[in-house]
């Protein structure tokens, strides 16, 4: 039986659901197709960029995990920013994340229309987009267990496909299966055609904008805190495993691909994964991959709508979104937030009709900007929380972030660098300008329309467990440390007592 939280959400997501949701969100279009652009930008040195990106997302996720175990609430990092940085920071983080999920979902429904066009070129793209929006909406309006189960199977298909691709690629290299283009296979491909870093340091840095977009979506783990069955056990387990797995999937898969096919021939005309299928002599390799990427797109759209809906629900609880978004169905689904996302995606149908050719690239750049802003706010919120813990002598965290504080500040520096790069690189400069307009618009809306509770810091209960006090039971009268006095007067935002 699921537990109902104070916000009307139900705790129905298991560790299996949450781990695969995060994997499914981060393994999608960015890996299957976006990796081609990253390879062309940096050459084989893109592997270093993916390692840097993996390290950043690991540190972001551990910072988020420490906050989520202390405060397991559905609004997640939007509420943490409000609590530890300030009300406007929470408003900015929550709405920017919602904007990110809308933009990414728009990219994914656009990609879905393109993929279906592979098999049905005579059908207009918007028809497929309209159909998938309504199907995924129906799934999200069911109970959270139905959503979690479907997301698990979607993600499992993607992961099995990637493992099969990696195994097939290794077989091509080790056993000498024919390369469809007649290229030599092996480690030498990583150092041919200009060397390991043919475009130098600049190429490596420029590829980071694409790489971080690929990892976007992993932070959905934080959103599940309000609906996880046992957040203190499930969230740490999921957070510790997911970043490493994602890094292995990306780095290992792309290493194998570039050992099979020289990097300069991976031009983005087709997914680099097609070369693995073709090299194994698999007929209809492109068709098999198309099935996989369709599943990937469906998985991502499903998770995007879920995450945006829950964030809007949290914003409503903070007084920073219409109160109607806080309403839930009997099964614990914030139905109005799901409907709002569906309506926004229907607008995407019109964009696909009006701007058929230009839409995908701009969407990807906007998503990168929104992603790194949210990650930066997570790290800043975590740093402020750590400072408060030290200042108030609060109980130590049950799931502390490693490498604090050096790791967190290095991650912030990399993210700040990527924001600068988005503005420097001509192809992505428009995204930074739109992002700046977005932040200015949020500031105007906050000043003009947010009142009352929305102007106050979010109050969050500190749920850190008491820890044993060795050898001091007689003096204290209690063998356990007490909870943080600084939070005694705060309300329990998840409604549990």
PERASUL-V151669 format. One line per field, one symbol per residue. ss: DSSP state (h for helix, s for strand, l for the rest). phi: phi as a letter, one per 30 degrees, with the letter a starting at -180 (. if undefined). psi: psi as a letter, one per 20 degrees, with the letter a starting at -180 (. if undefined). A space follows every 50 residues. Layout:
ss = ???
phi = ???
psi = ???
This chain:
ss = llsslllllsslslhhhhhhhhhhhhllhhhhlhhhhhhhhhhhhhhhhh hhhhhhhhhhhhhhhhhhhhlllllhhhhhhhhhllhhhhhhhhhhhhhh hhhhhhhhhhhhhhhhhhhlllllhhhhhhhhhhhhhhhhlllhhhhhhh hhhhhhhhhhhhhhhhhhhhhhhhhlllllllllllhhhhlllllllllh hhhhhhhhhhhhhhhllllhhhhhhhlsllhhhhhhhhhhhhhhhhhhhh hhhhhhhhhhllhhhllllllllhhhhhhlllllhhhhhhhhhhhhhhhh hhhhhhhhhhhhhhhhhlllllhhhhllllllllhhhhhhhhhhhhhhhh hhhhllllhhhhhhhhhhhhhhhhhhhhhhhhhhhhhhhhhhllllllll lllllhhhhhhhhhhhhhhhhhhhllllhhhhhhhhhhhhhhhhhhhhhl lhhhhllllllllllllsllllhhhhlllsllllhhhllllllllll
phi = .dccdddjdcdbcceedddddddddccaedddbddddddddciededddd ddddddddddddddddddddbdbddhdddddddccledddddddddddde dddddddddddeddddddcbddcdedddddddddddddddddddddeddd dededdddddddddddddddddddcidddeciddckdeddbdhjjdbdci ddddddddddddddddjddeedddedbddbedcddeddddcdeddddddd ddddddddddbeedcdcidbddddddddddiddieddddddddddddddd dedddeddddddddddddicaeeedddbdddicddddddddddddddddd ddddbeccddddddddddedddddddddddddddddddeddchdedddbd ddhdceeddddddddddddddedddedcedddddddddddddddddddbd bhedccddcbddcdddcdcdibdddciadbddddddcedddddcicb
psi = pqpprhjiqpnjprhgggghggghhiochhghhhhghhghhibhihhggh ggghgghghghhghhghhhhnnqhicighgggghgrghgggggghhgggg hggghgghhghghgghihhmhipqghghggghghghgggiiarhhgghgg hghghgggggggghggggghhgggjkqpphjjqqqahhhijrliahmhja hgggghihhhghhhiphhihghhihijqgnhhgggggghhhghggggggg ggghgggihgpphiinjihrpihhhggghjkoqkghhghhgghggggggg gghgggggghghghhhhikjrphhiiqqrhjkpnhhhghghgghhhhhgg hhghmghihgghgggghgghghgggghghgggghghghgghilrqqqhmq prkpiggghgghggghghgghhhgphhihhhhghggggggghgggghhhp rchijqqpppqojpqqqqopjjhhhijpjqqrrohijhjqqoijjq.
